[in-house]
Amino acid sequence: MEVDLIFYFPRCGNKGKYLNYNVIVVDRKKGTSQSGKLVKLGDFLENREFERLYPHTVGFYKESSGEGAEFKPEYLEIRRINNVEEFWLFLNALDV
């Protein structure tokens, strides 16, 4: 069962390793952000609940339409990952 979360990467402010990037996490099922503030990507991905649900499908998109469960992104890249190392490789390939 997929977790159905979206990570928004702010356009500026993130430099260096992805582990330390600040992101906004949105739960599509609820249609709201899980936190009113930015969270560290590494902290979120190392959460036990997130780790136990592998594999995940990840995608990269630039434009979208709709919100919450109605969110319909036009993916530029989509991949299935089995662990956090594969996610880091995915981000490196995208050069976010």
N, C-alpha and C positions, 0 to 999 in steps of 0.2 A: 504494500500500500504506500503510495507516494505521499509526501508530506504537504505538497502544494503550497510552497512558499516562494516568494519573490524577494531577491536581494537587489536593492537599488544602490548603485555605486554613484556617489555624488560626482559632479563634473570636475570639481577641484578639491584640493586639500589632502588627497591621498598620494603618498609617495613611498618608495621603498618596497618592502615585502608585503605581499597580499595579506599575510597573517595579521598585520597591524592596520589594515584598511578599516575605516569606519564605513558601515553600510546601514541602510534602513531595511528592516525585515518586515514584509507584509504577508499575512496569512490570507490567501485567497478565499478560503472557506468563510472566514469572518469578515473579510473585506476591510480590515483595519490593520494598522501597524501594531506589532506586538509590543513595541516600546515607543514612548514619545520622544526618545532620543536616539542618537546613533549608537550602534553596538559594534564592537570589534569583531570582524569576520572570523578570525581565528578562535576566539572564545566561543562563538556560536557553533562553529563546525566541530569543536571538540566536546560539545555537550553530549552526555551519554545517551539521551533520548534520540538525538539526531544520528549518532553513530550506530545505534542498534537497528536503524531502519534502512541500511544500505541493501541493495543498490538504489541510486537516485538517478533521475533523468535531469540533466541540466541543459539550459539553452541560453543563447545570447541573442538579444534583440535590441534594436535602436528605437523603434516606434511601436506604439501600441494603441489600442482603442478599448474603451470600457474600463470598468473598475471592479474590484472584488471578484466574485465568481464569473462575472461577465467579461473579464479581462481576456483579450484575444491578441496576443503578441504575434508579430510576423518574425519568426526566428531566422537568423542568419546562420546559426550553427546550433546543432543539438547533439548531445552525447549522453551515453549511459556511463555512470561512474560507480565503482565498487568500494572506494575508500577515499579518504581525504587527499592522499597523494595524487590520485587521478584528478581530483578537482583542481589542485594547484597546477597540474600539467595543462588542464583545460584553460585556466586563466592565463597561463604563460603563452599558450598557443594563440589566444585572442589578443594578447598584449594590451589588456585593459588599461 
